[in-house]
Amino acid sequence: MKKFQGASFFKGVYYTYVFLFLMYLLTPLLITAILAFNDNSAVSFPWKGFTFRWFFSNTPGSEGVFGEKRMMDAIGMSLKVASMVTVLATLLGISNAFLFERRDFFGKQFLYLLMLLPLIIPGVVLGISILSFSHRLSSFFNVVFGRKAGSFLNPGYWLVVFGQMSFITTLATLVITARLRRFDRTLEEAAMDLGANNMTAVILITLRFLAPAIFNAAVVAFLFSFNNFNTTYFLIGTEPTLPVLLYSRLRFGITPQINAVSVMLMFVTGLLGLLSVFSSGEKKQIRQK
């Protein structure tokens, strides 16, 4: 009886801890979401009525997210960067996964560890290092190939894309590699026995098997790119992404518009997360003899 009571006590402590932990995580998000719809210019209670003006207002001095050009430009820049990084990082992730899983070559383990290195380097250090290296490389191109030959390495869109890819490609590679390791290569061999060449077998069999992992890698790449601040801050130039713009405004205090942007980010992140979870679910096959 004592053993049963002890188990019940620890079970109650466990559920209490989980509840308090979730409240600690979710309460700030809930308050932010409520204040984003509060018809109050000050980011505080009391509640003064439900409104969408922090999203759609065009009133000077109290523009909503969609009513301010600078905010929309920042969102557009974030989408441009995230889209390009997602495409390039996913393609490189597929190539890297096949390279490390299907090929044996000298220095393979060293190259694999080198690929993982950006994950343990702080984003600030990574951003400063890339900025310094790109500046020297740009100067070299300008001297050798002529003026403006290295302009694509100046702070701006392409430098942010290259900088984010340095660590996001690693994440995409790890996601895709984890699924590729579970693939049964006899399926490719069976396809080739039936007349398909190696490339056709990979496209029709292997890539179809990898499709959920490729989608998950793309989602991870997009979210990490869109929300990245540490590396992007040093590389972006004069056209800020959304996180950089929000940081510049947070130094002067929180506004209802920032809460509205936060709600949008929570919604999009949650939606992509759910799509990723559903896409990775494998259907159970029931064999009937």
ChimeraX attribute file (.defattr): number of C-alpha atoms within 10 A of each C-alpha:
attribute: neighborCount
match mode: 1-to-1
recipient: residues
	/A:1	5
	/A:2	7
	/A:3	8
	/A:4	8
	/A:5	10
	/A:6	11
	/A:7	11
	/A:8	12
	/A:9	11
	/A:10	11
	/A:11	12
	/A:12	12
	/A:13	12
	/A:14	11
	/A:15	11
	/A:16	12
	/A:17	12
	/A:18	12
	/A:19	11
	/A:20	11
	/A:21	11
	/A:22	11
	/A:23	13
	/A:24	11
	/A:25	10
	/A:26	12
	/A:27	11
	/A:28	11
	/A:29	15
	/A:30	13
	/A:31	13
	/A:32	20
	/A:33	18
	/A:34	17
	/A:35	26
	/A:36	27
	/A:37	22
	/A:38	23
	/A:39	19
	/A:40	18
	/A:41	13
	/A:42	12
	/A:43	18
	/A:44	14
	/A:45	12
	/A:46	11
	/A:47	12
	/A:48	11
	/A:49	9
	/A:50	13
	/A:51	15
	/A:52	13
	/A:53	22
	/A:54	27
	/A:55	22
	/A:56	15
	/A:57	17
	/A:58	15
	/A:59	11
	/A:60	9
	/A:61	8
	/A:62	16
	/A:63	19
	/A:64	23
	/A:65	24
	/A:66	18
	/A:67	18
	/A:68	19
	/A:69	12
	/A:70	15
	/A:71	21
	/A:72	15
	/A:73	15
	/A:74	19
	/A:75	21
	/A:76	15
	/A:77	19
	/A:78	23
	/A:79	17
	/A:80	16
	/A:81	22
	/A:82	25
	/A:83	18
	/A:84	19
	/A:85	28
	/A:86	28
	/A:87	14
	/A:88	18
	/A:89	28
	/A:90	30
	/A:91	18
	/A:92	17
	/A:93	25
	/A:94	23
	/A:95	14
	/A:96	21
	/A:97	22
	/A:98	16
	/A:99	14
	/A:100	16
	/A:101	12
	/A:102	10
	/A:103	9
	/A:104	10
	/A:105	8
	/A:106	7
	/A:107	8
	/A:108	13
	/A:109	12
	/A:110	10
	/A:111	12
	/A:112	13
	/A:113	10
	/A:114	11
	/A:115	17
	/A:116	18
	/A:117	13
	/A:118	18
	/A:119	14
	/A:120	9
	/A:121	12
	/A:122	11
	/A:123	21
	/A:124	14
	/A:125	13
	/A:126	22
	/A:127	22
	/A:128	17
	/A:129	15
	/A:130	19
	/A:131	22
	/A:132	13
	/A:133	12
	/A:134	21
	/A:135	16
	/A:136	13
	/A:137	15
	/A:138	19
	/A:139	18
	/A:140	14
	/A:141	16
	/A:142	15
	/A:143	13
	/A:144	10
	/A:145	10
	/A:146	11
	/A:147	12
	/A:148	14
	/A:149	15
	/A:150	20
	/A:151	17
	/A:152	13
	/A:153	24
	/A:154	20
	/A:155	20
	/A:156	18
	/A:157	24
	/A:158	18
	/A:159	23
	/A:160	27
	/A:161	23
	/A:162	18
	/A:163	24
	/A:164	28
	/A:165	24
	/A:166	19
	/A:167	23
	/A:168	26
	/A:169	26
	/A:170	23
	/A:171	24
	/A:172	29
	/A:173	26
	/A:174	18
	/A:175	23
	/A:176	25
	/A:177	23
	/A:178	14
	/A:179	16
	/A:180	21
	/A:181	13
	/A:182	10
	/A:183	14
	/A:184	11
	/A:185	13
	/A:186	9
	/A:187	14
	/A:188	22
	/A:189	14
	/A:190	12
	/A:191	17
	/A:192	16
	/A:193	10
	/A:194	9
	/A:195	10
	/A:196	15
	/A:197	13
	/A:198	12
	/A:199	12
	/A:200	14
	/A:201	18
	/A:202	18
	/A:203	13
	/A:204	13
	/A:205	16
	/A:206	18
	/A:207	15
	/A:208	12
	/A:209	17
	/A:210	21
	/A:211	15
	/A:212	21
	/A:213	25
	/A:214	24
	/A:215	19
	/A:216	23
	/A:217	26
	/A:218	28
	/A:219	20
	/A:220	21
	/A:221	28
	/A:222	26
	/A:223	18
	/A:224	18
	/A:225	26
	/A:226	25
	/A:227	17
	/A:228	19
	/A:229	22
	/A:230	17
	/A:231	22
	/A:232	29
	/A:233	21
	/A:234	24
	/A:235	26
	/A:236	23
	/A:237	15
	/A:238	9
	/A:239	16
	/A:240	24
	/A:241	29
	/A:242	24
	/A:243	19
	/A:244	21
	/A:245	17
	/A:246	19
	/A:247	13
	/A:248	12
	/A:249	13
	/A:250	12
	/A:251	8
	/A:252	8
	/A:253	10
	/A:254	13
	/A:255	18
	/A:256	26
	/A:257	26
	/A:258	21
	/A:259	23
	/A:260	23
	/A:261	22
	/A:262	17
	/A:263	20
	/A:264	16
	/A:265	15
	/A:266	13
	/A:267	12
	/A:268	13
	/A:269	16
	/A:270	12
	/A:271	12
	/A:272	16
	/A:273	16
	/A:274	11
	/A:275	14
	/A:276	19
	/A:277	12
	/A:278	11
	/A:279	14
	/A:280	14
	/A:281	9
	/A:282	8
	/A:283	6
	/A:284	6
	/A:285	6
	/A:286	6
	/A:287	5
	/A:288	4
	/A:289	3
